[in-house]
Amino acid sequence: MDDHVEYIRHQSDCRALAEKYGVRIRQRSGEWWTAHCFNLEAHSRGDRNPSLSIGPTGYKCFSVNCGISGDVF
């Protein structure tokens, strides 16, 4: 993979980027934060209980119906 992409991935903070785009961060557990999932189509009744974990290097939704994950890209 391109060195520039890896540099950006390593230097970027997913939590800060998510907040910039309107994701409301809830509780913190170590370096990981919880939030309501932004993939609303995958949650039949909305994401009532925060199921998205956002850390410095990526995110993951732990809802059975959703399961999205990724990094700053």
PyMOL Python script that loads the backbone (N, CA, C, O; Angstrom):
from pymol import cmd

cmd.read_pdbstr("""\
ATOM      1  N   MET A   1       0.841  -1.176   0.000  1.00  0.00           N
ATOM      2  CA  MET A   1       0.000   0.000   0.000  1.00  0.00           C
ATOM      3  C   MET A   1       0.888   1.242   0.000  1.00  0.00           C
ATOM      4  O   MET A   1       2.026   1.199   0.467  1.00  0.00           O
ATOM      5  N   ASP A   2       0.379   2.312  -0.509  1.00  0.00           N
ATOM      6  CA  ASP A   2       1.107   3.564  -0.613  1.00  0.00           C
ATOM      7  C   ASP A   2       1.519   4.064   0.773  1.00  0.00           C
ATOM      8  O   ASP A   2       0.725   4.031   1.712  1.00  0.00           O
ATOM      9  N   ASP A   3       2.761   4.524   0.892  1.00  0.00           N
ATOM     10  CA  ASP A   3       3.267   5.020   2.183  1.00  0.00           C
ATOM     11  C   ASP A   3       2.475   6.225   2.682  1.00  0.00           C
ATOM     12  O   ASP A   3       2.301   6.397   3.889  1.00  0.00           O
ATOM     13  N   HIS A   4       1.994   7.061   1.755  1.00  0.00           N
ATOM     14  CA  HIS A   4       1.220   8.243   2.154  1.00  0.00           C
ATOM     15  C   HIS A   4      -0.110   7.838   2.796  1.00  0.00           C
ATOM     16  O   HIS A   4      -0.540   8.442   3.778  1.00  0.00           O
ATOM     17  N   VAL A   5      -0.747   6.828   2.243  1.00  0.00           N
ATOM     18  CA  VAL A   5      -2.014   6.335   2.794  1.00  0.00           C
ATOM     19  C   VAL A   5      -1.794   5.793   4.198  1.00  0.00           C
ATOM     20  O   VAL A   5      -2.573   6.085   5.106  1.00  0.00           O
ATOM     21  N   GLU A   6      -0.749   5.012   4.382  1.00  0.00           N
ATOM     22  CA  GLU A   6      -0.442   4.467   5.701  1.00  0.00           C
ATOM     23  C   GLU A   6      -0.112   5.574   6.692  1.00  0.00           C
ATOM     24  O   GLU A   6      -0.504   5.495   7.856  1.00  0.00           O
ATOM     25  N   TYR A   7       0.598   6.596   6.252  1.00  0.00           N
ATOM     26  CA  TYR A   7       0.927   7.724   7.123  1.00  0.00           C
ATOM     27  C   TYR A   7      -0.345   8.440   7.576  1.00  0.00           C
ATOM     28  O   TYR A   7      -0.507   8.734   8.760  1.00  0.00           O
ATOM     29  N   ILE A   8      -1.240   8.717   6.639  1.00  0.00           N
ATOM     30  CA  ILE A   8      -2.505   9.380   6.976  1.00  0.00           C
ATOM     31  C   ILE A   8      -3.334   8.508   7.909  1.00  0.00           C
ATOM     32  O   ILE A   8      -3.895   9.006   8.885  1.00  0.00           O
ATOM     33  N   ARG A   9      -3.416   7.228   7.621  1.00  0.00           N
ATOM     34  CA  ARG A   9      -4.173   6.300   8.453  1.00  0.00           C
ATOM     35  C   ARG A   9      -3.630   6.305   9.887  1.00  0.00           C
ATOM     36  O   ARG A   9      -4.401   6.299  10.847  1.00  0.00           O
ATOM     37  N   HIS A  10      -2.320   6.317  10.022  1.00  0.00           N
ATOM     38  CA  HIS A  10      -1.674   6.275  11.343  1.00  0.00           C
ATOM     39  C   HIS A  10      -1.837   7.600  12.092  1.00  0.00           C
ATOM     40  O   HIS A  10      -1.982   7.602  13.315  1.00  0.00           O
ATOM     41  N   GLN A  11      -1.815   8.713  11.379  1.00  0.00           N
ATOM     42  CA  GLN A  11      -1.867  10.034  12.002  1.00  0.00           C
ATOM     43  C   GLN A  11      -3.285  10.528  12.289  1.00  0.00           C
ATOM     44  O   GLN A  11      -3.459  11.465  13.069  1.00  0.00           O
ATOM     45  N   SER A  12      -4.277   9.930  11.690  1.00  0.00           N
ATOM     46  CA  SER A  12      -5.660  10.404  11.832  1.00  0.00           C
ATOM     47  C   SER A  12      -6.330   9.794  13.055  1.00  0.00           C
ATOM     48  O   SER A  12      -6.024   8.670  13.452  1.00  0.00           O
ATOM     49  N   ASP A  13      -7.241  10.546  13.642  1.00  0.00           N
ATOM     50  CA  ASP A  13      -7.999  10.103  14.801  1.00  0.00           C
ATOM     51  C   ASP A  13      -9.453   9.900  14.373  1.00  0.00           C
ATOM     52  O   ASP A  13     -10.160  10.869  14.095  1.00  0.00           O
ATOM     53  N   CYS A  14      -9.894   8.655  14.320  1.00  0.00           N
ATOM     54  CA  CYS A  14     -11.260   8.354  13.867  1.00  0.00           C
ATOM     55  C   CYS A  14     -12.312   9.017  14.739  1.00  0.00           C
ATOM     56  O   CYS A  14     -13.339   9.462  14.226  1.00  0.00           O
ATOM     57  N   ARG A  15     -12.085   9.093  16.038  1.00  0.00           N
ATOM     58  CA  ARG A  15     -13.058   9.705  16.936  1.00  0.00           C
ATOM     59  C   ARG A  15     -13.246  11.176  16.592  1.00  0.00           C
ATOM     60  O   ARG A  15     -14.377  11.648  16.483  1.00  0.00           O
ATOM     61  N   ALA A  16     -12.149  11.899  16.420  1.00  0.00           N
ATOM     62  CA  ALA A  16     -12.227  13.323  16.093  1.00  0.00           C
ATOM     63  C   ALA A  16     -12.907  13.530  14.739  1.00  0.00           C
ATOM     64  O   ALA A  16     -13.694  14.462  14.574  1.00  0.00           O
ATOM     65  N   LEU A  17     -12.609  12.672  13.782  1.00  0.00           N
ATOM     66  CA  LEU A  17     -13.229  12.775  12.464  1.00  0.00           C
ATOM     67  C   LEU A  17     -14.724  12.484  12.536  1.00  0.00           C
ATOM     68  O   LEU A  17     -15.520  13.171  11.895  1.00  0.00           O
ATOM     69  N   ALA A  18     -15.111  11.478  13.307  1.00  0.00           N
ATOM     70  CA  ALA A  18     -16.533  11.151  13.472  1.00  0.00           C
ATOM     71  C   ALA A  18     -17.285  12.315  14.113  1.00  0.00           C
ATOM     72  O   ALA A  18     -18.388  12.652  13.683  1.00  0.00           O
ATOM     73  N   GLU A  19     -16.696  12.928  15.134  1.00  0.00           N
ATOM     74  CA  GLU A  19     -17.336  14.086  15.777  1.00  0.00           C
ATOM     75  C   GLU A  19     -17.488  15.239  14.792  1.00  0.00           C
ATOM     76  O   GLU A  19     -18.501  15.940  14.804  1.00  0.00           O
ATOM     77  N   LYS A  20     -16.502  15.434  13.954  1.00  0.00           N
ATOM     78  CA  LYS A  20     -16.566  16.516  12.959  1.00  0.00           C
ATOM     79  C   LYS A  20     -17.755  16.331  12.021  1.00  0.00           C
ATOM     80  O   LYS A  20     -18.341  17.307  11.553  1.00  0.00           O
ATOM     81  N   TYR A  21     -18.108  15.076  11.749  1.00  0.00           N
ATOM     82  CA  TYR A  21     -19.228  14.776  10.857  1.00  0.00           C
ATOM     83  C   TYR A  21     -20.526  14.518  11.602  1.00  0.00           C
ATOM     84  O   TYR A  21     -21.475  13.996  11.017  1.00  0.00           O
ATOM     85  N   GLY A  22     -20.590  14.871  12.876  1.00  0.00           N
ATOM     86  CA  GLY A  22     -21.849  14.863  13.598  1.00  0.00           C
ATOM     87  C   GLY A  22     -22.176  13.627  14.415  1.00  0.00           C
ATOM     88  O   GLY A  22     -23.272  13.539  14.969  1.00  0.00           O
ATOM     89  N   VAL A  23     -21.258  12.664  14.510  1.00  0.00           N
ATOM     90  CA  VAL A  23     -21.506  11.487  15.350  1.00  0.00           C
ATOM     91  C   VAL A  23     -21.350  11.906  16.806  1.00  0.00           C
ATOM     92  O   VAL A  23     -20.307  12.426  17.202  1.00  0.00           O
ATOM     93  N   ARG A  24     -22.387  11.679  17.596  1.00  0.00           N
ATOM     94  CA  ARG A  24     -22.358  12.067  19.012  1.00  0.00           C
ATOM     95  C   ARG A  24     -21.689  10.967  19.826  1.00  0.00           C
ATOM     96  O   ARG A  24     -22.222   9.865  19.961  1.00  0.00           O
ATOM     97  N   ILE A  25     -20.528  11.275  20.359  1.00  0.00           N
ATOM     98  CA  ILE A  25     -19.743  10.334  21.146  1.00  0.00           C
ATOM     99  C   ILE A  25     -20.311  10.271  22.561  1.00  0.00           C
ATOM    100  O   ILE A  25     -20.663  11.299  23.141  1.00  0.00           O
ATOM    101  N   ARG A  26     -20.398   9.074  23.109  1.00  0.00           N
ATOM    102  CA  ARG A  26     -20.972   8.858  24.441  1.00  0.00           C
ATOM    103  C   ARG A  26     -19.904   8.584  25.490  1.00  0.00           C
ATOM    104  O   ARG A  26     -19.251   9.516  25.961  1.00  0.00           O
ATOM    105  N   GLN A  27     -19.717   7.340  25.858  1.00  0.00           N
ATOM    106  CA  GLN A  27     -18.813   6.968  26.941  1.00  0.00           C
ATOM    107  C   GLN A  27     -17.465   6.520  26.427  1.00  0.00           C
ATOM    108  O   GLN A  27     -17.314   6.111  25.275  1.00  0.00           O
ATOM    109  N   ARG A  28     -16.491   6.610  27.311  1.00  0.00           N
ATOM    110  CA  ARG A  28     -15.137   6.183  26.969  1.00  0.00           C
ATOM    111  C   ARG A  28     -14.769   4.950  27.769  1.00  0.00           C
ATOM    112  O   ARG A  28     -15.101   4.838  28.949  1.00  0.00           O
ATOM    113  N   SER A  29     -14.079   4.024  27.117  1.00  0.00           N
ATOM    114  CA  SER A  29     -13.540   2.843  27.770  1.00  0.00           C
ATOM    115  C   SER A  29     -12.120   2.669  27.239  1.00  0.00           C
ATOM    116  O   SER A  29     -11.922   2.069  26.182  1.00  0.00           O
ATOM    117  N   GLY A  30     -11.148   3.180  27.952  1.00  0.00           N
ATOM    118  CA  GLY A  30      -9.772   3.165  27.459  1.00  0.00           C
ATOM    119  C   GLY A  30      -9.636   4.118  26.293  1.00  0.00           C
ATOM    120  O   GLY A  30     -10.010   5.287  26.390  1.00  0.00           O
ATOM    121  N   GLU A  31      -9.101   3.618  25.189  1.00  0.00           N
ATOM    122  CA  GLU A  31      -8.959   4.446  23.990  1.00  0.00           C
ATOM    123  C   GLU A  31     -10.180   4.384  23.088  1.00  0.00           C
ATOM    124  O   GLU A  31     -10.207   5.050  22.053  1.00  0.00           O
ATOM    125  N   TRP A  32     -11.190   3.605  23.450  1.00  0.00           N
ATOM    126  CA  TRP A  32     -12.384   3.422  22.619  1.00  0.00           C
ATOM    127  C   TRP A  32     -13.566   4.163  23.216  1.00  0.00           C
ATOM    128  O   TRP A  32     -13.720   4.234  24.436  1.00  0.00           O
ATOM    129  N   TRP A  33     -14.397   4.713  22.347  1.00  0.00           N
ATOM    130  CA  TRP A  33     -15.582   5.469  22.721  1.00  0.00           C
ATOM    131  C   TRP A  33     -16.806   4.779  22.122  1.00  0.00           C
ATOM    132  O   TRP A  33     -16.700   4.086  21.110  1.00  0.00           O
ATOM    133  N   THR A  34     -17.964   4.970  22.746  1.00  0.00           N
ATOM    134  CA  THR A  34     -19.203   4.431  22.183  1.00  0.00           C
ATOM    135  C   THR A  34     -20.026   5.561  21.578  1.00  0.00           C
ATOM    136  O   THR A  34     -19.926   6.718  21.988  1.00  0.00           O
ATOM    137  N   ALA A  35     -20.837   5.199  20.598  1.00  0.00           N
ATOM    138  CA  ALA A  35     -21.698   6.162  19.918  1.00  0.00           C
ATOM    139  C   ALA A  35     -22.859   5.402  19.295  1.00  0.00           C
ATOM    140  O   ALA A  35     -22.816   4.179  19.160  1.00  0.00           O
ATOM    141  N   HIS A  36     -23.893   6.138  18.920  1.00  0.00           N
ATOM    142  CA  HIS A  36     -24.985   5.535  18.153  1.00  0.00           C
ATOM    143  C   HIS A  36     -24.491   5.350  16.723  1.00  0.00           C
ATOM    144  O   HIS A  36     -23.840   6.235  16.167  1.00  0.00           O
ATOM    145  N   CYS A  37     -24.792   4.228  16.146  1.00  0.00           N
ATOM    146  CA  CYS A  37     -24.317   3.891  14.806  1.00  0.00           C
ATOM    147  C   CYS A  37     -24.902   4.853  13.770  1.00  0.00           C
ATOM    148  O   CYS A  37     -26.077   5.216  13.838  1.00  0.00           O
ATOM    149  N   PHE A  38     -24.082   5.252  12.830  1.00  0.00           N
ATOM    150  CA  PHE A  38     -24.529   6.152  11.769  1.00  0.00           C
ATOM    151  C   PHE A  38     -25.110   5.397  10.579  1.00  0.00           C
ATOM    152  O   PHE A  38     -25.607   6.021   9.641  1.00  0.00           O
ATOM    153  N   ASN A  39     -25.057   4.076  10.599  1.00  0.00           N
ATOM    154  CA  ASN A  39     -25.617   3.247   9.531  1.00  0.00           C
ATOM    155  C   ASN A  39     -27.065   2.883   9.897  1.00  0.00           C
ATOM    156  O   ASN A  39     -27.361   1.722  10.178  1.00  0.00           O
ATOM    157  N   LEU A  40     -27.941   3.855   9.894  1.00  0.00           N
ATOM    158  CA  LEU A  40     -29.307   3.685  10.390  1.00  0.00           C
ATOM    159  C   LEU A  40     -30.127   2.665   9.612  1.00  0.00           C
ATOM    160  O   LEU A  40     -31.035   2.052  10.172  1.00  0.00           O
ATOM    161  N   GLU A  41     -29.826   2.475   8.344  1.00  0.00           N
ATOM    162  CA  GLU A  41     -30.579   1.518   7.537  1.00  0.00           C
ATOM    163  C   GLU A  41     -30.457   0.094   8.066  1.00  0.00           C
ATOM    164  O   GLU A  41     -31.347  -0.725   7.840  1.00  0.00           O
ATOM    165  N   ALA A  42     -29.372  -0.210   8.765  1.00  0.00           N
ATOM    166  CA  ALA A  42     -29.135  -1.566   9.268  1.00  0.00           C
ATOM    167  C   ALA A  42     -29.769  -1.809  10.635  1.00  0.00           C
ATOM    168  O   ALA A  42     -29.719  -2.924  11.156  1.00  0.00           O
ATOM    169  N   HIS A  43     -30.360  -0.780  11.209  1.00  0.00           N
ATOM    170  CA  HIS A  43     -30.975  -0.900  12.533  1.00  0.00           C
ATOM    171  C   HIS A  43     -32.479  -0.685  12.388  1.00  0.00           C
ATOM    172  O   HIS A  43     -32.925   0.436  12.142  1.00  0.00           O
ATOM    173  N   SER A  44     -33.253  -1.745  12.537  1.00  0.00           N
ATOM    174  CA  SER A  44     -34.690  -1.682  12.256  1.00  0.00           C
ATOM    175  C   SER A  44     -35.438  -0.683  13.140  1.00  0.00           C
ATOM    176  O   SER A  44     -36.412  -0.081  12.691  1.00  0.00           O
ATOM    177  N   ARG A  45     -35.011  -0.501  14.358  1.00  0.00           N
ATOM    178  CA  ARG A  45     -35.670   0.452  15.265  1.00  0.00           C
ATOM    179  C   ARG A  45     -34.723   1.563  15.694  1.00  0.00           C
ATOM    180  O   ARG A  45     -34.874   2.131  16.775  1.00  0.00           O
ATOM    181  N   GLY A  46     -33.766   1.865  14.864  1.00  0.00           N
ATOM    182  CA  GLY A  46     -32.753   2.838  15.240  1.00  0.00           C
ATOM    183  C   GLY A  46     -31.741   2.174  16.148  1.00  0.00           C
ATOM    184  O   GLY A  46     -31.910   1.017  16.533  1.00  0.00           O
ATOM    185  N   ASP A  47     -30.737   2.865  16.477  1.00  0.00           N
ATOM    186  CA  ASP A  47     -29.704   2.344  17.365  1.00  0.00           C
ATOM    187  C   ASP A  47     -29.961   2.910  18.758  1.00  0.00           C
ATOM    188  O   ASP A  47     -29.291   3.847  19.192  1.00  0.00           O
ATOM    189  N   ARG A  48     -30.947   2.324  19.460  1.00  0.00           N
ATOM    190  CA  ARG A  48     -31.360   2.838  20.778  1.00  0.00           C
ATOM    191  C   ARG A  48     -30.230   2.846  21.788  1.00  0.00           C
ATOM    192  O   ARG A  48     -30.031   3.825  22.507  1.00  0.00           O
ATOM    193  N   ASN A  49     -29.497   1.755  21.837  1.00  0.00           N
ATOM    194  CA  ASN A  49     -28.338   1.662  22.732  1.00  0.00           C
ATOM    195  C   ASN A  49     -27.088   1.772  21.877  1.00  0.00           C
ATOM    196  O   ASN A  49     -26.946   1.043  20.895  1.00  0.00           O
ATOM    197  N   PRO A  50     -26.184   2.669  22.231  1.00  0.00           N
ATOM    198  CA  PRO A  50     -24.993   2.841  21.404  1.00  0.00           C
ATOM    199  C   PRO A  50     -24.290   1.507  21.122  1.00  0.00           C
ATOM    200  O   PRO A  50     -23.886   0.802  22.046  1.00  0.00           O
ATOM    201  N   SER A  51     -24.154   1.179  19.856  1.00  0.00           N
ATOM    202  CA  SER A  51     -23.522  -0.085  19.489  1.00  0.00           C
ATOM    203  C   SER A  51     -22.260   0.117  18.665  1.00  0.00           C
ATOM    204  O   SER A  51     -21.631  -0.855  18.246  1.00  0.00           O
ATOM    205  N   LEU A  52     -21.886   1.361  18.429  1.00  0.00           N
ATOM    206  CA  LEU A  52     -20.711   1.670  17.631  1.00  0.00           C
ATOM    207  C   LEU A  52     -19.546   1.991  18.552  1.00  0.00           C
ATOM    208  O   LEU A  52     -19.675   2.828  19.445  1.00  0.00           O
ATOM    209  N   SER A  53     -18.421   1.340  18.347  1.00  0.00           N
ATOM    210  CA  SER A  53     -17.192   1.646  19.077  1.00  0.00           C
ATOM    211  C   SER A  53     -16.247   2.358  18.131  1.00  0.00           C
ATOM    212  O   SER A  53     -16.009   1.907  17.011  1.00  0.00           O
ATOM    213  N   ILE A  54     -15.711   3.477  18.596  1.00  0.00           N
ATOM    214  CA  ILE A  54     -14.794   4.271  17.786  1.00  0.00           C
ATOM    215  C   ILE A  54     -13.501   4.433  18.566  1.00  0.00           C
ATOM    216  O   ILE A  54     -13.500   4.900  19.705  1.00  0.00           O
ATOM    217  N   GLY A  55     -12.416   4.044  17.945  1.00  0.00           N
ATOM    218  CA  GLY A  55     -11.100   4.177  18.554  1.00  0.00           C
ATOM    219  C   GLY A  55     -10.223   5.074  17.715  1.00  0.00           C
ATOM    220  O   GLY A  55     -10.667   5.618  16.704  1.00  0.00           O
ATOM    221  N   PRO A  56      -8.984   5.233  18.125  1.00  0.00           N
ATOM    222  CA  PRO A  56      -8.087   6.104  17.382  1.00  0.00           C
ATOM    223  C   PRO A  56      -7.785   5.601  15.970  1.00  0.00           C
ATOM    224  O   PRO A  56      -7.437   6.396  15.098  1.00  0.00           O
ATOM    225  N   THR A  57      -7.911   4.311  15.736  1.00  0.00           N
ATOM    226  CA  THR A  57      -7.532   3.770  14.433  1.00  0.00           C
ATOM    227  C   THR A  57      -8.691   3.207  13.620  1.00  0.00           C
ATOM    228  O   THR A  57      -8.488   2.792  12.479  1.00  0.00           O
ATOM    229  N   GLY A  58      -9.903   3.181  14.178  1.00  0.00           N
ATOM    230  CA  GLY A  58     -11.008   2.623  13.415  1.00  0.00           C
ATOM    231  C   GLY A  58     -12.312   2.605  14.169  1.00  0.00           C
ATOM    232  O   GLY A  58     -12.417   3.139  15.273  1.00  0.00           O
ATOM    233  N   TYR A  59     -13.319   1.977  13.553  1.00  0.00           N
ATOM    234  CA  TYR A  59     -14.639   1.871  14.172  1.00  0.00           C
ATOM    235  C   TYR A  59     -15.238   0.510  13.858  1.00  0.00           C
ATOM    236  O   TYR A  59     -14.853  -0.149  12.892  1.00  0.00           O
ATOM    237  N   LYS A  60     -16.189   0.102  14.693  1.00  0.00           N
ATOM    238  CA  LYS A  60     -16.886  -1.181  14.499  1.00  0.00           C
ATOM    239  C   LYS A  60     -18.238  -1.093  15.171  1.00  0.00           C
ATOM    240  O   LYS A  60     -18.342  -0.643  16.312  1.00  0.00           O
ATOM    241  N   CYS A  61     -19.286  -1.526  14.462  1.00  0.00           N
ATOM    242  CA  CYS A  61     -20.622  -1.610  15.036  1.00  0.00           C
ATOM    243  C   CYS A  61     -20.849  -3.050  15.478  1.00  0.00           C
ATOM    244  O   CYS A  61     -20.634  -3.985  14.707  1.00  0.00           O
ATOM    245  N   PHE A  62     -21.284  -3.223  16.715  1.00  0.00           N
ATOM    246  CA  PHE A  62     -21.469  -4.554  17.271  1.00  0.00           C
ATOM    247  C   PHE A  62     -22.908  -5.037  17.212  1.00  0.00           C
ATOM    248  O   PHE A  62     -23.240  -6.051  17.826  1.00  0.00           O
ATOM    249  N   SER A  63     -23.773  -4.331  16.482  1.00  0.00           N
ATOM    250  CA  SER A  63     -25.138  -4.773  16.276  1.00  0.00           C
ATOM    251  C   SER A  63     -25.133  -5.990  15.363  1.00  0.00           C
ATOM    252  O   SER A  63     -24.370  -6.044  14.398  1.00  0.00           O
ATOM    253  N   VAL A  64     -25.982  -6.964  15.663  1.00  0.00           N
ATOM    254  CA  VAL A  64     -26.052  -8.193  14.878  1.00  0.00           C
ATOM    255  C   VAL A  64     -26.419  -7.901  13.420  1.00  0.00           C
ATOM    256  O   VAL A  64     -25.885  -8.535  12.510  1.00  0.00           O
ATOM    257  N   ASN A  65     -27.305  -6.969  13.200  1.00  0.00           N
ATOM    258  CA  ASN A  65     -27.772  -6.656  11.834  1.00  0.00           C
ATOM    259  C   ASN A  65     -26.866  -5.731  11.060  1.00  0.00           C
ATOM    260  O   ASN A  65     -27.018  -5.607   9.845  1.00  0.00           O
ATOM    261  N   CYS A  66     -25.937  -5.083  11.713  1.00  0.00           N
ATOM    262  CA  CYS A  66     -25.115  -4.078  11.042  1.00  0.00           C
ATOM    263  C   CYS A  66     -23.706  -4.600  10.782  1.00  0.00           C
ATOM    264  O   CYS A  66     -23.414  -5.073   9.684  1.00  0.00           O
ATOM    265  N   GLY A  67     -22.838  -4.520  11.775  1.00  0.00           N
ATOM    266  CA  GLY A  67     -21.488  -5.038  11.653  1.00  0.00           C
ATOM    267  C   GLY A  67     -20.519  -4.252  10.796  1.00  0.00           C
ATOM    268  O   GLY A  67     -19.478  -4.782  10.409  1.00  0.00           O
ATOM    269  N   ILE A  68     -20.841  -2.965  10.480  1.00  0.00           N
ATOM    270  CA  ILE A  68     -19.900  -2.184   9.685  1.00  0.00           C
ATOM    271  C   ILE A  68     -18.616  -1.978  10.472  1.00  0.00           C
ATOM    272  O   ILE A  68     -18.619  -2.016  11.702  1.00  0.00           O
ATOM    273  N   SER A  69     -17.540  -1.764   9.770  1.00  0.00           N
ATOM    274  CA  SER A  69     -16.265  -1.446  10.393  1.00  0.00           C
ATOM    275  C   SER A  69     -15.387  -0.762   9.369  1.00  0.00           C
ATOM    276  O   SER A  69     -15.633  -0.849   8.166  1.00  0.00           O
ATOM    277  N   GLY A  70     -14.364  -0.085   9.850  1.00  0.00           N
ATOM    278  CA  GLY A  70     -13.462   0.593   8.929  1.00  0.00           C
ATOM    279  C   GLY A  70     -12.472   1.471   9.649  1.00  0.00           C
ATOM    280  O   GLY A  70     -12.303   1.383  10.865  1.00  0.00           O
ATOM    281  N   ASP A  71     -11.821   2.318   8.881  1.00  0.00           N
ATOM    282  CA  ASP A  71     -10.872   3.269   9.434  1.00  0.00           C
ATOM    283  C   ASP A  71     -11.183   4.646   8.849  1.00  0.00           C
ATOM    284  O   ASP A  71     -12.305   4.872   8.395  1.00  0.00           O
ATOM    285  N   VAL A  72     -10.231   5.564   8.845  1.00  0.00           N
ATOM    286  CA  VAL A  72     -10.507   6.920   8.379  1.00  0.00           C
ATOM    287  C   VAL A  72     -10.863   6.986   6.899  1.00  0.00           C
ATOM    288  O   VAL A  72     -11.429   7.979   6.443  1.00  0.00           O
ATOM    289  N   PHE A  73     -10.539   5.945   6.148  1.00  0.00           N
ATOM    290  CA  PHE A  73     -10.876   5.934   4.721  1.00  0.00           C
ATOM    291  C   PHE A  73     -12.192   5.240   4.502  1.00  0.00           C
ATOM    292  O   PHE A  73     -12.649   5.127   3.365  1.00  0.00           O
TER     293      PHE A  73
END
""", "prot")
cmd.dss("prot")
cmd.show_as("cartoon", "prot")
cmd.util.cbc("prot")
cmd.orient("prot")
